Amino acid sequence: MNAIELIDIIGAGETSKVQFKRELDNQDKVAAELIAFSNSKGGMLLFGIEDKTGKLIGLDYDSIQRTSNTVSTIANELVKPTVYITTEVVTVDVSDEEKK
């Protein structure tokens, strides 16, 4: 996914297939989202996005690494049967947001 695609997804708002999280602050809620996505054959959990407004906040490098590792741990240890996930980091330049 490129930055423009991500901005389009964010612009459409949250749906049953797309959920925003400012940060990973509650492992149980993330596990519940993963289970819901699994039951509906997929979805996207986007971190660094303000939950209610859809405002792009972003994450720093350390937060990206910590979030990715924690989500993988949640998928392997808190969700049974295990959910197999993929993660992706998308860099958004301010000029990309202005194109919309």
N, C-alpha and C positions, 0 to 999 in steps of 0.2 A: 504494500500500500504506500502511496506517496502522500505528501503533505496536502495536496489539493483534495485527494480522495478522503483523507481524514477530516478535513475541514467540512466537506460536504456531509459526511456522516454525522459530525457534531451538529451541524446546522439543522439537520432533520430532527434532532432531539432524541430523547430516550424512548425506547420501544421495548417490546418483549425480547427483542434480539440484540439490543444495544443498551448498555448501562454505563453511567459515568460515576467515577469515584475521584474525589480530590486526591485522596491518598488511601493507603491500605491501613485502616485504623481498627478494623474488626474482622478477625479471621472467620468467625461464624457466619457473618453476613456474606463474605466472599464465597465461602463454601456453599451457602444457600444459592447464590447466583450461579455458581458452577453447576450445581445439581439442576437448577431450572433450565439452564442452557442445554445440559445433557439430555434432559427429558424432552426438549423441543428441537433436538437435532442441531444445536449450535447457537452461537451468539458471540458478542464482543463485550468485554469488560474493559473500558478505557480509563486508565489512571491519569491523573494530572488534569482532569476536567471537573469544573465545579458542578456538583451533583444537580442542583436545582436550576441553575442558570445556563449551563452548557459553556460557560466561559473557560477558555483554554488557560490553564495555570502553568502546566508543565511540571517536570520533575528534574532535579539535578542528577548527576551521574550516580552518586551514592544511593539516592532514592530509587533510581531505576534498577540498580543491582539488587538492592534489598527487596524491593517489591517483586521483581521477577523470581527471586529465590523463594520468597515467602509464598507466592501464589503456587509455585511448583510443589512446595511442601504441603500446602493445603490440599491440592489436587491428589497428592499421593497418600496423605495420612488422614485427612479429615473426611474425605469423600469416599464412600464405599458403595459399589466397586469403584476403583480408581478411575478418575477421569483423565484422559490424555489431552494435554493442552499444547498450544503453540503460542509463543510470545514474539512480539515485534516492537522495535523502537522506531518511531517516526519523528524525524526532526522537522519542526515547523519554523520557518523564517517569518519574521513580521511581514515581509513583502508577500508571502504566500497568503496570509490572512487578508491582506489588502486587495488581492485579486478577486475576492468573492464579493 
